[in-house]
Amino acid sequence: MQQWWRDAVLYQIYPRSFADADGDGVGDLPGITARLGHIADLGADGIWLSPFYASPWADGGYDVSDFRAVDPRLGTLEDFDAMVAAAHGLGLRVMVDIVPNHTSEEHPWFREALAAGPGSPERDLYVFRDGRGEDGGLPPTNWRSTFGGPAWTRVEDGQWYLHLFAREQPDLNWDDPRVREEFRGILRFWSGRGVDGFRIDVAYALVKDLREPLRDLVLVDGGRFEDIAANPDHPLLDRPGVHEVYRDWRRVLAEFDPPRATVGEVWLPGDRRRLYTRPDELDQAFNFDFLRTEWDADSYRRVIDASIADAAHVGTAPTWVVGNHDVVRPVSVLGLPRGTDQGAWLLSDGRDPEPDLELGTRRARALALLELALPGSAYVYQGEELGLPEAAGLPAEALEDPRWERSGRTDKGRDGCRVPLPWTQDGPSYGFGAGGSWLPQPEGWGRWSVEAESGDPGSVLNLYRRALAHRPDFCADRTLVWDDTLNLGPVLAFWRGPGVLVLVNTGREPVELPPGEVLVASTELDGRLPGDAAVWLRRV
């Protein structure tokens, strides 16, 4: 059976920030279609689209009001079909986000639930409960929203509804068969329009322990959820029943030829994450351990070994990511002193401490060669191929992430990695679109543009192009063999495929290179591999 995803490179598109075709300042589907050539030229195997569905955008599109419609600000279903056809014509697979934990408060189901009142079948589609206290004026439990504040909001008739995220995102009740049937229909709808796979948002949530009486959580670190890793019986996350959901989905997606692929967002330790990718569940789950690894050879070795072993244990392929739409961009992270509190750094508008972007870029280039050399699939977030840093200095009045207000302005949120891409060195919004951009682009953003980097042989963009051009030379061989003669101290050394040696120097001092033909290097070489650099060598 064809399993194209096992060694694919998927390019993540955040639609509002990729390309704007109609000049309203917001990226859209026609903009994506017009720029697909960039992704094909990069050498990627496909695209993954963050949500483009009808939404009031209380949480960047992850609050969906209609799962079978394109948001009018982003285009139409016809635009979607044209984009899929164009992508397939370029040899690109298309994966889309699906958001099954919650809907928008503007979803027809939720509006009907509010109108129907307590005890109605409409309310059973969500998680409504009476409050505590004599007048029900206290939330049903002490559960906290991921975005800050209580995870419960009270409605006019006195009941409370659950939302793990913003109050505009009421959680669905996955104990109700109607919810399960609805999502079977959603999967079939998009699969029938040619989608090749689905990325599942917060895949380890969905099913909750809603038995009465509801259980309070132990709160730690000033009011966050207790550590899911330390609590195998968490009432909200990683419930045993969620696995039956994905067994059911696998049967639905097997109705199509080839079966549609799945990858889950699962922020769990490896021994629990791998359960989501057993042969009858999801195909893959994101490996966030790799994303969170510090710039250190021993740390990378441990995470790589564990990740490959976890994947092999259930017969899947590992995934590798260094960034996405929810985290600080790797160029900035790698340019900050080890142990920097990224939240506090963002609150300082990226000034305390000042990141060393030259160092961060060197390391990000080397990390790209490490990521793309590993067996399995890689997911590249838009802008990583340009070496974009975090736009940490966004003014408070420009922020749209609900984390900012919900946290009492103590969490600046994720807008800094979502600033629209620069396509040209100058001009309106650096080529993003004719009408500016929905988030302000930093001054000088054009220095990282596709136009500027395309003409520079030493750019990050051309590094990615060279690496992805050579990746097919060895990616069909899904083994990794450490070279114990070179795999020492701050150096990672392993063999891939028919004689390709990968070296990554996480130290500061250069090391001698063994004999071999240089396929691609993150920096210039003089017979030695400098610190914070990587190279792929072919055995001679």
Secondary structure as GFF3:
##gff-version 3
##sequence-region A 1 540
A	DSSP	three_ten_helix	4	7	.	.	.	ID=ss1
A	DSSP	beta_strand	9	13	.	.	.	ID=ss2
A	DSSP	three_ten_helix	15	17	.	.	.	ID=ss3
A	DSSP	alpha_helix	29	42	.	.	.	ID=ss4
A	DSSP	beta_strand	46	49	.	.	.	ID=ss5
A	DSSP	beta_strand	53	54	.	.	.	ID=ss6
A	DSSP	beta_strand	66	70	.	.	.	ID=ss7
A	DSSP	alpha_helix	77	89	.	.	.	ID=ss8
A	DSSP	beta_strand	93	98	.	.	.	ID=ss9
A	DSSP	alpha_helix	108	116	.	.	.	ID=ss10
A	DSSP	three_ten_helix	123	125	.	.	.	ID=ss11
A	DSSP	beta_strand	128	129	.	.	.	ID=ss12
A	DSSP	beta_strand	152	154	.	.	.	ID=ss13
A	DSSP	beta_strand	160	162	.	.	.	ID=ss14
A	DSSP	alpha_helix	177	192	.	.	.	ID=ss15
A	DSSP	beta_strand	197	200	.	.	.	ID=ss16
A	DSSP	three_ten_helix	228	230	.	.	.	ID=ss17
A	DSSP	alpha_helix	242	253	.	.	.	ID=ss18
A	DSSP	beta_strand	261	264	.	.	.	ID=ss19
A	DSSP	alpha_helix	270	273	.	.	.	ID=ss20
A	DSSP	three_ten_helix	274	277	.	.	.	ID=ss21
A	DSSP	beta_strand	284	285	.	.	.	ID=ss22
A	DSSP	alpha_helix	288	291	.	.	.	ID=ss23
A	DSSP	alpha_helix	297	314	.	.	.	ID=ss24
A	DSSP	beta_strand	319	321	.	.	.	ID=ss25
A	DSSP	alpha_helix	330	333	.	.	.	ID=ss26
A	DSSP	alpha_helix	342	347	.	.	.	ID=ss27
A	DSSP	alpha_helix	357	373	.	.	.	ID=ss28
A	DSSP	beta_strand	377	381	.	.	.	ID=ss29
A	DSSP	three_ten_helix	384	386	.	.	.	ID=ss30
A	DSSP	three_ten_helix	396	398	.	.	.	ID=ss31
A	DSSP	alpha_helix	402	406	.	.	.	ID=ss32
A	DSSP	three_ten_helix	415	417	.	.	.	ID=ss33
A	DSSP	three_ten_helix	428	431	.	.	.	ID=ss34
A	DSSP	three_ten_helix	445	448	.	.	.	ID=ss35
A	DSSP	alpha_helix	450	454	.	.	.	ID=ss36
A	DSSP	alpha_helix	460	470	.	.	.	ID=ss37
A	DSSP	three_ten_helix	471	473	.	.	.	ID=ss38
A	DSSP	beta_strand	481	482	.	.	.	ID=ss39
A	DSSP	beta_strand	491	496	.	.	.	ID=ss40
A	DSSP	beta_strand	500	505	.	.	.	ID=ss41
A	DSSP	beta_strand	511	512	.	.	.	ID=ss42
A	DSSP	beta_strand	517	521	.	.	.	ID=ss43
A	DSSP	beta_strand	528	529	.	.	.	ID=ss44
A	DSSP	beta_strand	533	538	.	.	.	ID=ss45
###
